[in-house]
Amino acid sequence: MTDSFHMDPEEYRHRGHEMVDWVADYLANVEDYPVNSTVAPGAIRKALPAQAPEEPEPFENVMRDLNDVIMPGITHWQSPNWFSYFPANSSGPSLLGEMAAAGLGVQGMLWSTSPAATELETVVVDWMADLLGLPTAWKTAGVGGGVIQMSASDSAHVAMVTAREQLREQIALDKMVVYASDQTHSSVEKGARIAGFTQVRIIATDDQFAMDVTTLEQAIAADRTAGLTPAFVTASIGTTATSAVDPIRAIAGIAKREGMWCHVDAAYAGTTMTCPEFRHHQDGIELVDSYTFNPHKWMFTNFDCNLYYVADRKPLIDAMSILPPYLRNEATLSGEVIDYRDWHVPLGRRFRSLKLWFVLRHYGAAGIRHHIREHVRLAADLATKLEADPRFELVAPHPFALVVFRHADGNEATTQLADALNESGKVSLTPTTLGDVAAIRVSIGQTSTKARHVDSLWSMIDQLA
Ligand SMILES: *Cc1c(COP(=O)(O)O)cnc(C)c1O
């Protein structure tokens, strides 16, 4: 310990090497941990002091407590036996990019506060637009553009605020209506609340859990008759419960006709658009106003890393920019640079593009496609086994790598099976309900999930059913 209290670069080098070893050991052995943490509520807090230390502590003690106190309370999202929710992938190149970003410690709110942070972001969002088959006009050279945000929720919230601001001069906020399906992610309803919309219509879905366009049309007509103005609609490519796909072209067409904003939520399934055979699910994408996708789910990039694209960046920047005197600078005033702080809510920005750039260069598009196709194939194999067995039923189509099934004996048997699987410690899956039907979601997409993991999951389902 030096007089300064700081960790000097040489000690950091030494501890850093240890930490890389620690993470590498963790990832090498993660399969052996019980996937779901079994600690009781409050146990971790109780094991830690109520006050921050007054005196400096040796770093060994911090590492000891990381191992002894924190690790038992970890839910192992990086386990190849992780089938819960959606994945929250990480990967070697992503972790290294994150480390470089933390080491540089830049705050990239403006181009001038670190030009490379802005310009690399522009490069990777443009690369991603091509990889996902998004319209060329959404690239920075066009009228649209992309930006990296923290979450798909933030993207939905920003889209709603932008839509609201566009209409605000002519329409009172309490006359504007937001439409979403009964399968739309909860972030949309929350975004409506945050943006101040009071009128939210939840549109019914069809037997495939896709938004029923006829019901949407009827709701719009009823609202028009009541003197209200349709303002915003969300269409999903891959809903959270079942990965259902809404008819993008039809919904976007209605939105255009009605003059309302159409936002597409492809938070999970966006990754599959790197593979051309999935692009039919985004047919009509050139008609929408905004689109969001999370590389931090199923694209080997650790949380947080969300992409948000707009077809036209002007209304977004109009809604989000404010220029106080302390942010004025020559580059901004010249109009020649992008200041991404004007593309979302926060001012401060992490250097998130670095890890995405590392991932894209390490895997190449070919590596990403390889793993996505493999996960989709493993999901299809599992679905085939479930379908062929009279004890089980699939409750939804599986266009990507999420399989949703139930026990044929009904809700109680399904819930019991989900509990038995989760309590085994060997796997983690998410139980859900669709209407009155209890179901089990099996999301295949963790970075290191291979055929043998899905095979052993199937054996467990077979034995415990
Ligand atoms: C996960 C998910 C979200 C929320 O993503 P965050 O980045 O955690 O906000 C939104 N929509 C869908 C369809 C999702 O699957």
The ligand as an ORCA input file, in Angstrom:
! r2SCAN-3c Opt
* xyz 0 1
  C     -35.266     -8.759    -23.691
  C     -36.293     -8.024    -24.450
  C     -36.499     -6.659    -24.256
  C     -35.802     -5.886    -23.160
  O     -34.468     -5.792    -23.385
  P     -33.552     -4.879    -22.443
  O     -32.365     -4.620    -23.296
  O     -33.259     -5.686    -21.240
  O     -34.315     -3.646    -22.134
  C     -37.414     -6.009    -25.055
  N     -38.089     -6.678    -25.996
  C     -37.936     -7.997    -26.202
  C     -38.723     -8.676    -27.275
  C     -37.034     -8.714    -25.429
  O     -36.884    -10.027    -25.628
*
